[in-house]
Amino acid sequence: MSCRTPAPNPAADADRLALRPREAAAALGISPRKLWSLTAGGAIPHVKLGRVLLYPRAALERWLAERVEGGPR
């Protein structure tokens, strides 16, 4: 019996519907502290399931697209 954590699988991660806070911060290119600030202020879409905080991928993509400035849309 092994207690090893499975190796990350980028293909499986791409299929996940939501990201954990560190993953969401990395995907957005911001610090976890900035993500928390946006979350606490209700400025970024998130879901709280009990003690688990998740950031739905589709909602983050829409949220980011709505904030694009300049250039053609």
FIRO-232243 format. One record per residue (C-alpha): residue in three letters; z, x, y; residue number from 1. Coordinates in Angstrom, 1 decimal, padded with zeros to 4 digits. Example, Ala and Ser with C-alpha at 12.3 -4.5 7.8 and 13.67 -1.06 7.14 Angstrom:
2
node r ALA zz 007.8 xx 012.3 yy -004.5 k 1
node r SER zz 007.1 xx 013.7 yy -001.1 k 2
This chain:
73
node r MET zz 000.0 xx 000.0 yy 000.0 k 1
node r SER zz -001.1 xx 001.5 yy 003.3 k 2
node r CYS zz 000.3 xx 000.8 yy 006.8 k 3
node r ARG zz -002.8 xx 002.2 yy 008.5 k 4
node r THR zz -004.4 xx 000.2 yy 011.3 k 5
node r PRO zz -008.0 xx -000.5 yy 010.5 k 6
node r ALA zz -010.6 xx 001.4 yy 012.5 k 7
node r PRO zz -012.0 xx -000.4 yy 015.5 k 8
node r ASN zz -015.2 xx -002.3 yy 014.7 k 9
node r PRO zz -017.3 xx -002.8 yy 017.9 k 10
node r ALA zz -019.6 xx -005.3 yy 016.1 k 11
node r ALA zz -016.6 xx -007.4 yy 015.1 k 12
node r ASP zz -015.1 xx -007.2 yy 018.6 k 13
node r ALA zz -018.4 xx -008.5 yy 020.1 k 14
node r ASP zz -017.9 xx -011.7 yy 018.0 k 15
node r ARG zz -014.4 xx -012.4 yy 019.4 k 16
node r LEU zz -014.2 xx -015.3 yy 021.8 k 17
node r ALA zz -011.4 xx -013.8 yy 023.9 k 18
node r LEU zz -010.0 xx -010.5 yy 024.9 k 19
node r ARG zz -006.4 xx -009.2 yy 025.1 k 20
node r PRO zz -005.3 xx -008.0 yy 028.6 k 21
node r ARG zz -006.1 xx -004.3 yy 028.1 k 22
node r GLU zz -009.5 xx -005.2 yy 026.7 k 23
node r ALA zz -010.3 xx -007.5 yy 029.5 k 24
node r ALA zz -009.3 xx -005.0 yy 032.1 k 25
node r ALA zz -011.4 xx -002.3 yy 030.5 k 26
node r ALA zz -014.4 xx -004.7 yy 030.2 k 27
node r LEU zz -014.1 xx -005.6 yy 033.9 k 28
node r GLY zz -013.6 xx -002.0 yy 034.9 k 29
node r ILE zz -010.3 xx -002.7 yy 036.6 k 30
node r SER zz -006.7 xx -001.5 yy 035.9 k 31
node r PRO zz -004.4 xx -003.6 yy 033.8 k 32
node r ARG zz -002.1 xx -003.9 yy 036.9 k 33
node r LYS zz -005.0 xx -005.4 yy 038.9 k 34
node r LEU zz -005.8 xx -007.8 yy 036.1 k 35
node r TRP zz -002.2 xx -008.9 yy 036.0 k 36
node r SER zz -002.2 xx -009.5 yy 039.8 k 37
node r LEU zz -005.3 xx -011.6 yy 039.5 k 38
node r THR zz -003.8 xx -013.5 yy 036.5 k 39
node r ALA zz -000.5 xx -014.2 yy 038.2 k 40
node r GLY zz -002.3 xx -015.5 yy 041.3 k 41
node r GLY zz -004.4 xx -017.8 yy 039.2 k 42
node r ALA zz -007.6 xx -016.1 yy 040.4 k 43
node r ILE zz -009.0 xx -015.2 yy 037.0 k 44
node r PRO zz -009.6 xx -017.4 yy 034.0 k 45
node r HIS zz -007.1 xx -017.0 yy 031.2 k 46
node r VAL zz -005.4 xx -018.9 yy 028.4 k 47
node r LYS zz -001.8 xx -018.6 yy 027.4 k 48
node r LEU zz -001.0 xx -019.5 yy 023.8 k 49
node r GLY zz 002.7 xx -019.2 yy 023.4 k 50
node r ARG zz 003.4 xx -015.6 yy 024.4 k 51
node r VAL zz -000.2 xx -014.5 yy 023.9 k 52
node r LEU zz -002.4 xx -014.1 yy 027.0 k 53
node r LEU zz -006.1 xx -014.2 yy 026.4 k 54
node r TYR zz -009.2 xx -013.9 yy 028.5 k 55
node r PRO zz -012.2 xx -015.9 yy 027.2 k 56
node r ARG zz -015.3 xx -013.8 yy 027.3 k 57
node r ALA zz -017.6 xx -016.6 yy 028.5 k 58
node r ALA zz -015.2 xx -017.6 yy 031.3 k 59
node r LEU zz -014.9 xx -014.0 yy 032.4 k 60
node r GLU zz -018.7 xx -013.6 yy 032.5 k 61
node r ARG zz -019.1 xx -016.8 yy 034.5 k 62
node r TRP zz -016.3 xx -015.8 yy 036.9 k 63
node r LEU zz -017.9 xx -012.4 yy 037.5 k 64
node r ALA zz -021.3 xx -013.9 yy 038.0 k 65
node r GLU zz -020.0 xx -016.3 yy 040.6 k 66
node r ARG zz -018.7 xx -013.3 yy 042.6 k 67
node r VAL zz -021.9 xx -011.3 yy 042.8 k 68
node r GLU zz -022.8 xx -010.4 yy 046.3 k 69
node r GLY zz -026.1 xx -009.2 yy 047.7 k 70
node r GLY zz -029.4 xx -008.9 yy 045.9 k 71
node r PRO zz -031.4 xx -011.6 yy 044.2 k 72
node r ARG zz -029.7 xx -014.3 yy 042.1 k 73
